[in-house]
Amino acid sequence: MADPIRRAFPSPWRDAWLDSFERLAHAGYGAAVTTAFREASVSAVQLVGPQAIIEFAIPVSTVAIRVGPDAARAFCEAAPIAAARLAGATDFLRWAALVGRVAASAPEVVPFLLDRTRELLASLDVAGLETWVLAGLRAGSGDPGRRRAFFTGGDAGSARLLARASAEITFGDVERRMRAYFAALWGRRPSIRELANFDDVDRPRRATFTPHLVLLPPTFPGFRGRRAEEIFRATLAHIGAHLTFSPPRASAAGLRPLQIAVISLIEDARVEQLAIRALPGLARLWRPFHGPVPAGVSTVPALLARLARVLLDPTVQDADGWVQKGRELFFAARERWNDPTISRSIGDRLSHDLGQMRVRFDLRTYLVEPAYRDDHAGLWDFGAEDASEALRLDVALDGAKVREEERDGGQVRSEPTADRGASTDEPAEHDGAVVARLPEWDYEARCERAEWTTIVELPPVRTSSHYLDEVKERHPGVATRIDRLVKAARISRLERLNRRVEGELLDLDAAIEAVADLRNGRTPDTRVYRTLVRRRRDLAVSLLLDVSRSTGDPVADGRRTVLDLERDAVALLAQAMSTMGDRLEILAFDSAGRESVHIRRLKRFDEPLGPSVAAALAGTAPGLSTRVGAVLRFAGLDLARERTWRRLALLVTDGEPADIDCPDPRYLVEDARSAVAGLRRQGIDVFCLALGARDPATLRRMFGPRGFAISPRIETVPERLPALYFALSR
């Protein structure tokens, strides 16, 4: 046995390690795997202990079987990196088990995950890595190509989710506040967006801008908590200074890269000083991001960072002669800071001196410091070779397609776009509009994934405008019983009536006046009581109608389908609520994956119950799957705007939550449970009427013990739903 193994595994552990090693050696994975395992054992044992290395052989075998020997070798090579980054044996084994799980469910992405081990563990702990990996598996469920794009970083949402998992603040977290901040600070409202990933264009590493478009990175690595939000503010304040004080883009023709960098830096300092004159507090915002630069470093980027620091804060001392000269030239021109040409004249002199030092400079790899400053592309016209301008133009053109963007409680309204998740046999779905991007709860990762589901609103299909009358003719007895219930129904907030002749409480104001009248010899008013009554109904209901594919199944008599009876029940209930004056919206829903949760508004809250609603109900047809949690959250957005005393989301469904991208049956059940809890925290009641023979345990998990009712005989639904509603609204 080699001496390194003897030293790494003392006698109590040596035999167990040899057993693990021999199992790998005799499994036929090849010498490369066993050699890599032996080397990883020696390298990592001091960090995680011998027991963890012995157990590590099991996931190595899993990866070799599921993915192949090359992946198993790479797994072993990544083990010392993970051991050095993670906090001990427990986290190391969690990491190894996570890789084994990915190998079992998505073997094609294991090599990409292992290649990024150092990068991922530099910003994530093992819990954050699990969150990010599980998000990738969820995002590309059933689509190996999408999973591959996520784990290689080619997916637009991958970096955003990585930032969230690393507990960094992303632009999406602060977007609304940043828009308001920019408008309040500069009185301008350009389009402020997140930098997108483009496969054919290098992604800018700093913020960039045009007169009407500001693009910010999704996150600033290394900045967390309050500092992360502050750097977004600093960036927008700096870009606003450019938009306010900088001239239109100047031609870069004939300028050397070093000239461009130095002139841009002087322009940065000029507009910041002008901004500080107008808004002195900006100095306190920007100065903390100008960190000290080692005095002995004389590379061009370091000298530029040092010059940027002294031009913002002249009290800072710097011994470099070039930096001192730059400060003297800039502050000597203090009276001419309103003249943008000084940036060119001072920048030319300084770049000439810097060029005499024979230092190398590459504008393509130069990263502007400090991090809150932009990439300077908004100051220069590079002509036909301006790749960054092409990128911004693409984003601007894409943004021009958006007719209206409204964020109110998570809602986003945009121009109708093609529904990528739509079934090809339902062409009407291509007319849908994205109306919201909502979170979803992942019970395995124990986190809520922001903007994970996309709500697509589709226009209702309208057929018979006489449908409401037809329903009454089909169910005359039910309609009569509902009329009797309507006359007895009341629900409202208690209203206080003062100055009553009789009542349960004393009206103190009236009583005081009566006593004063008695003392002054006047006849008092005897109306000195107060009573509480309910005089009007005050209720809003969002009725959610499941129209998934299973609702097209026939019921026992074979003549009608589940959806036929659902529609009849909804029609009877809608007529009752209309008579009572209750506010009602009706949403039919189905789904085709998390990016295509389909909503059809059959009736809006303010829409009267008439032929248009009747035709929309009549035209409702079975769709695809059932993503309950997303629909409940969307209904919650509508109900949150209602100012009624009571708000109710009433779900009618014939099946448990399911969707084409969720093979785990528990996933959508737990998400629905989370959505119900969220609505109830907002004061919104949730109730489910489940049709057919159902498992009460699952319903109890989602809605609580009193949050659902089961209707085993679907034929009774037209009578059961209105009766249930009256019980709920009592």
Backbone hydrogen bonds, N-H to C=O, Kabsch-Sander energy under -0.5 kcal/mol:
donor,donor_aa,acceptor,acceptor_aa,energy
5,I,2,A,-0.6
6,R,2,A,-1.7
7,R,3,D,-2.5
8,A,4,P,-2.2
9,F,5,I,-2.6
13,W,10,P,-2.0
14,R,10,P,-1.7
15,D,11,S,-0.7
17,W,13,W,-2.2
18,L,14,R,-2.6
19,D,15,D,-2.2
20,S,16,A,-2.0
21,F,17,W,-2.7
22,E,18,L,-2.7
23,R,19,D,-2.1
24,L,20,S,-1.8
25,A,21,F,-2.4
26,H,22,E,-2.6
27,A,23,R,-0.6
27,A,24,L,-0.7
28,G,25,A,-0.6
29,Y,24,L,-0.8
33,V,30,G,-0.6
34,T,30,G,-1.4
35,T,31,A,-2.7
36,A,32,A,-2.1
37,F,33,V,-2.4
38,R,34,T,-2.4
39,E,35,T,-2.4
40,A,36,A,-2.4
41,S,37,F,-2.3
42,V,38,R,-1.9
43,S,39,E,-2.1
44,A,40,A,-2.5
45,V,41,S,-1.6
47,L,44,A,-1.2
48,V,44,A,-2.0
49,G,45,V,-2.2
53,I,49,G,-1.3
54,I,50,P,-2.3
55,E,51,Q,-2.3
56,F,52,A,-1.5
57,A,53,I,-0.6
57,A,54,I,-1.0
58,I,55,E,-1.4
60,V,56,F,-1.6
61,S,57,A,-2.0
62,T,58,I,-2.0
63,V,59,P,-2.6
64,A,60,V,-2.2
65,I,61,S,-2.2
66,R,62,T,-2.9
67,V,63,V,-2.7
68,G,63,V,-1.8
72,A,68,G,-1.9
73,R,69,P,-2.5
74,A,70,D,-2.2
75,F,71,A,-2.3
76,C,72,A,-2.1
77,E,73,R,-2.2
78,A,74,A,-1.8
79,A,75,F,-1.0
82,A,78,A,-2.4
83,A,79,A,-2.8
84,A,80,P,-1.9
85,R,81,I,-1.6
86,L,82,A,-2.5
88,G,86,L,-1.4
92,F,88,G,-1.9
93,L,89,A,-2.6
94,R,90,T,-1.9
95,W,91,D,-2.3
96,A,92,F,-2.4
97,A,93,L,-2.7
98,L,94,R,-2.1
99,V,95,W,-2.1
100,G,96,A,-2.2
101,R,97,A,-2.2
102,V,98,L,-2.3
103,A,99,V,-2.3
104,A,100,G,-1.5
105,S,101,R,-1.9
106,A,102,V,-3.3
109,V,106,A,-1.9
110,V,107,P,-1.0
113,L,109,V,-2.3
114,L,110,V,-2.6
115,D,111,P,-2.2
116,R,112,F,-1.3
117,T,114,L,-1.6
120,L,116,R,-3.1
121,L,117,T,-2.5
122,A,118,R,-0.8
123,S,119,E,-0.5
123,S,120,L,-1.1
124,L,120,L,-1.6
129,L,125,D,-2.4
130,E,126,V,-2.2
131,T,127,A,-2.2
132,W,128,G,-2.3
133,V,129,L,-3.0
134,L,130,E,-2.8
135,A,131,T,-1.8
136,G,132,W,-1.9
137,L,133,V,-2.1
138,R,134,L,-2.4
139,A,135,A,-3.1
140,G,136,G,-1.7
141,S,138,R,-1.4
143,D,140,G,-2.7
147,R,143,D,-2.0
148,R,144,P,-2.5
149,A,145,G,-2.1
150,F,146,R,-2.1
151,F,147,R,-2.3
152,T,148,R,-1.5
153,G,149,A,-0.7
153,G,150,F,-0.8
154,G,149,A,-1.6
155,D,149,A,-1.7
158,S,155,D,-1.0
159,A,155,D,-0.7
160,R,156,A,-0.5
161,L,157,G,-2.5
162,L,158,S,-2.3
163,A,159,A,-2.3
164,R,160,R,-2.1
165,A,161,L,-2.7
166,S,162,L,-1.6
167,A,164,R,-1.8
168,E,163,A,-2.3
171,F,218,P,-2.5
173,D,170,T,-0.8
174,V,170,T,-1.0
174,V,171,F,-0.7
175,E,171,F,-0.9
178,M,174,V,-2.7
179,R,175,E,-2.3
180,A,176,R,-2.0
181,Y,177,R,-2.5
182,F,178,M,-2.5
183,A,179,R,-2.2
184,A,180,A,-2.4
185,L,181,Y,-2.5
186,W,182,F,-2.7
187,G,183,A,-1.7
188,R,182,F,-0.6
191,S,212,H,-2.1
192,I,190,P,-0.6
193,R,191,S,-0.6
193,R,214,V,-3.1
195,L,216,L,-3.4
208,T,215,L,-2.1
210,T,213,L,-2.8
213,L,210,T,-0.7
214,V,191,S,-3.2
215,L,208,T,-2.9
216,L,193,R,-2.9
216,L,214,V,-0.5
223,F,220,F,-2.1
224,R,222,G,-0.6
227,R,224,R,-1.2
228,A,224,R,-0.6
229,E,225,G,-1.4
230,E,226,R,-2.3
231,I,227,R,-2.0
232,F,228,A,-1.2
233,R,229,E,-1.8
234,A,230,E,-2.9
235,T,231,I,-2.2
236,L,232,F,-2.2
237,A,233,R,-2.7
238,H,234,A,-2.1
239,I,235,T,-2.6
240,G,236,L,-2.5
241,A,237,A,-1.6
242,H,238,H,-1.8
243,L,239,I,-2.6
244,T,240,G,-1.6
245,F,241,A,-2.8
246,S,242,H,-2.4
250,A,379,L,-2.4
252,A,381,D,-2.1
255,L,252,A,-1.8
260,I,256,R,-2.2
261,A,257,P,-2.1
262,V,258,L,-2.3
263,I,259,Q,-2.9
264,S,260,I,-2.2
265,L,261,A,-1.8
266,I,262,V,-2.3
267,E,263,I,-2.3
268,D,264,S,-2.4
269,A,265,L,-2.3
270,R,266,I,-2.6
271,V,267,E,-2.4
272,E,268,D,-2.0
273,Q,269,A,-2.4
274,L,270,R,-2.0
275,A,271,V,-2.3
276,I,272,E,-2.5
277,R,273,Q,-1.9
278,A,274,L,-1.6
279,L,275,A,-3.2
282,L,279,L,-2.2
283,A,280,P,-1.5
284,R,281,G,-0.5
285,L,281,G,-1.1
286,W,282,L,-2.4
287,R,283,A,-2.3
289,F,286,W,-1.6
290,H,287,R,-1.9
291,G,289,F,-1.3
297,V,294,P,-1.4
303,L,299,T,-2.6
304,L,300,V,-2.7
305,A,301,P,-2.1
306,R,302,A,-2.2
307,L,303,L,-2.4
308,A,304,L,-2.5
309,R,305,A,-1.6
310,V,306,R,-1.8
311,L,307,L,-2.1
312,L,308,A,-1.2
313,D,309,R,-2.2
316,V,313,D,-1.9
324,Q,320,D,-2.3
325,K,321,G,-2.3
326,G,322,W,-2.1
327,R,323,V,-2.1
328,E,324,Q,-2.4
329,L,325,K,-2.6
330,F,326,G,-2.2
331,F,327,R,-2.6
332,A,328,E,-1.7
333,A,329,L,-0.9
333,A,330,F,-0.7
334,R,331,F,-1.2
336,R,333,A,-2.1
337,W,334,R,-1.3
339,D,336,R,-2.2
342,I,339,D,-1.6
343,S,340,P,-1.1
344,R,340,P,-0.6
345,S,341,T,-2.0
346,I,342,I,-2.8
347,G,343,S,-2.0
348,D,344,R,-2.4
349,R,345,S,-1.6
350,L,346,I,-2.3
351,S,347,G,-2.5
352,H,348,D,-2.0
353,D,349,R,-2.0
354,L,350,L,-2.5
355,G,351,S,-2.3
356,Q,352,H,-1.3
357,M,354,L,-1.1
358,R,355,G,-1.6
359,V,354,L,-0.6
363,L,361,F,-0.5
365,T,362,D,-0.8
366,Y,362,D,-0.8
368,V,366,Y,-0.6
373,R,370,P,-1.7
375,D,207,A,-2.4
379,L,376,H,-1.8
380,W,376,H,-0.6
380,W,377,A,-0.5
381,D,250,A,-3.0
382,F,380,W,-0.7
385,E,382,F,-0.9
386,D,383,G,-1.6
387,A,385,E,-1.7
390,A,386,D,-1.5
391,L,387,A,-2.0
392,R,388,S,-2.4
393,L,389,E,-2.6
394,D,390,A,-2.2
395,V,391,L,-2.1
396,A,392,R,-2.8
397,L,393,L,-2.8
398,D,394,D,-2.3
399,G,395,V,-2.6
400,A,396,A,-1.7
401,K,397,L,-0.6
401,K,398,D,-1.1
402,V,399,G,-1.5
403,R,401,K,-0.6
406,E,404,E,-0.5
408,D,406,E,-0.7
408,D,411,Q,-0.5
412,V,435,V,-1.0
414,S,434,V,-1.1
417,T,432,G,-1.0
420,R,418,A,-0.8
422,A,419,D,-1.4
426,E,423,S,-1.5
429,E,426,E,-1.9
430,H,427,P,-1.7
431,D,428,A,-1.9
432,G,429,E,-1.5
433,A,457,E,-2.2
435,V,433,A,-0.5
435,V,455,I,-2.4
436,A,455,I,-1.1
437,R,410,G,-1.1
438,L,453,T,-2.2
440,E,449,R,-1.4
442,D,447,C,-2.8
443,Y,441,W,-0.7
446,R,442,D,-1.3
447,C,442,D,-1.5
449,R,440,E,-3.2
449,R,447,C,-0.6
450,A,448,E,-0.7
452,W,438,L,-1.2
452,W,449,R,-0.9
453,T,438,L,-2.9
454,T,594,R,-2.9
455,I,436,A,-3.2
455,I,453,T,-0.5
456,V,454,T,-0.6
456,V,597,V,-2.9
457,E,433,A,-3.1
457,E,455,I,-0.6
458,L,456,V,-0.5
458,L,599,I,-3.2
462,R,460,P,-0.6
463,T,615,A,-1.8
467,Y,464,S,-0.8
470,E,466,H,-1.9
471,V,467,Y,-2.1
472,K,468,L,-1.7
473,E,469,D,-1.8
474,R,470,E,-1.7
475,H,471,V,-1.8
479,A,475,H,-2.1
480,T,476,P,-1.9
481,R,477,G,-2.1
482,I,478,V,-2.3
483,D,479,A,-1.8
484,R,480,T,-1.6
485,L,481,R,-1.9
486,V,482,I,-2.3
487,K,483,D,-1.4
488,A,484,R,-0.9
489,A,485,L,-0.9
489,A,486,V,-0.7
495,E,533,V,-3.3
497,L,495,E,-0.5
497,L,531,T,-3.0
498,N,496,R,-0.6
500,R,529,Y,-3.0
505,L,530,R,-2.3
507,D,528,V,-2.3
508,L,506,L,-1.0
511,A,507,D,-2.5
512,I,508,L,-2.6
513,E,509,D,-2.0
514,A,510,A,-2.1
515,V,511,A,-2.4
516,A,512,I,-2.4
517,D,513,E,-2.2
518,L,514,A,-2.1
519,R,515,V,-2.2
520,N,516,A,-1.3
521,G,518,L,-1.4
522,R,517,D,-3.3
528,V,526,T,-1.8
529,Y,500,R,-2.1
530,R,505,L,-3.0
531,T,497,L,-2.1
533,V,495,E,-2.2
535,R,533,V,-0.6
538,D,491,I,-2.1
540,A,646,R,-2.0
541,V,583,R,-2.5
542,S,648,L,-2.8
543,L,541,V,-0.7
543,L,585,E,-3.0
544,L,542,S,-0.6
544,L,650,L,-3.0
545,L,543,L,-0.6
545,L,587,L,-3.3
546,D,544,L,-0.7
546,D,652,V,-2.6
547,V,589,F,-2.5
549,R,624,L,-3.0
551,T,548,S,-1.8
552,G,549,R,-1.8
553,D,550,S,-1.8
555,V,560,R,-2.7
558,G,555,V,-1.7
562,V,553,D,-2.1
563,L,551,T,-2.6
565,L,561,T,-1.7
566,E,562,V,-2.3
567,R,563,L,-2.8
568,D,564,D,-2.0
569,A,565,L,-2.3
570,V,566,E,-2.5
571,A,567,R,-2.5
572,L,568,D,-2.3
573,L,569,A,-2.3
574,A,570,V,-2.9
575,Q,571,A,-2.0
576,A,572,L,-1.8
577,M,573,L,-2.7
578,S,574,A,-2.2
579,T,575,Q,-1.9
580,M,576,A,-1.8
581,G,577,M,-1.1
582,D,577,M,-1.9
583,R,539,L,-2.3
585,E,541,V,-2.2
586,I,603,K,-2.1
587,L,543,L,-2.9
588,A,600,R,-2.6
589,F,545,L,-2.4
590,D,598,H,-1.6
591,S,625,S,-1.0
592,A,593,G,-0.7
592,A,596,S,-2.2
596,S,593,G,-1.8
597,V,454,T,-2.5
598,H,590,D,-2.0
598,H,596,S,-0.8
599,I,456,V,-2.5
600,R,588,A,-2.5
601,R,458,L,-0.5
602,L,586,I,-2.1
602,L,600,R,-1.1
603,K,586,I,-1.5
607,E,604,R,-1.3
610,G,608,P,-1.1
614,A,610,G,-2.4
615,A,611,P,-2.5
616,A,612,S,-1.9
617,L,613,V,-2.5
618,A,614,A,-2.3
619,G,615,A,-1.7
620,T,617,L,-1.2
623,G,547,V,-3.7
625,S,591,S,-3.2
626,T,658,A,-2.1
628,V,626,T,-0.9
631,V,627,R,-1.3
632,L,628,V,-2.4
633,R,629,G,-2.2
634,F,630,A,-2.0
635,A,631,V,-2.6
636,G,632,L,-2.1
637,L,633,R,-1.3
638,D,634,F,-1.3
639,L,635,A,-2.7
640,A,636,G,-2.3
641,R,637,L,-0.6
641,R,638,D,-1.0
642,E,639,L,-1.3
646,R,538,D,-1.4
648,L,540,A,-2.4
649,A,685,D,-3.1
650,L,542,S,-2.3
650,L,648,L,-0.6
651,L,649,A,-0.6
651,L,687,F,-3.0
652,V,544,L,-2.8
653,T,651,L,-0.5
653,T,689,L,-2.0
658,A,626,T,-2.4
662,C,659,D,-1.5
667,Y,664,D,-1.0
668,L,664,D,-0.6
669,V,665,P,-0.6
670,E,666,R,-2.6
671,D,667,Y,-1.8
672,A,668,L,-2.3
673,R,669,V,-2.1
674,S,670,E,-2.1
675,A,671,D,-2.4
676,V,672,A,-2.6
677,A,673,R,-2.2
678,G,674,S,-2.2
679,L,675,A,-2.2
680,R,676,V,-2.3
681,R,677,A,-1.8
682,Q,678,G,-0.8
682,Q,679,L,-0.7
683,G,680,R,-1.5
684,I,679,L,-2.4
685,D,647,R,-2.6
685,D,683,G,-0.5
687,F,649,A,-2.4
688,C,707,G,-1.8
689,L,651,L,-3.2
690,A,688,C,-0.7
690,A,709,A,-2.9
691,L,653,T,-2.4
692,G,711,S,-2.7
694,R,692,G,-0.6
698,T,695,D,-0.5
699,L,695,D,-1.5
700,R,696,P,-2.9
701,R,697,A,-1.9
702,M,698,T,-1.8
703,F,699,L,-3.1
704,G,700,R,-1.8
707,G,704,G,-1.3
709,A,688,C,-2.2
711,S,690,A,-3.2
714,I,712,P,-0.9
716,T,713,R,-1.7
717,V,714,I,-1.8
719,E,716,T,-1.0
720,R,716,T,-2.7
721,L,717,V,-2.6
723,A,719,E,-1.6
724,L,720,R,-2.7
725,Y,721,L,-2.3
726,F,722,P,-2.2
727,A,723,A,-1.8
728,L,724,L,-2.4
729,S,725,Y,-2.4
730,R,727,A,-0.8
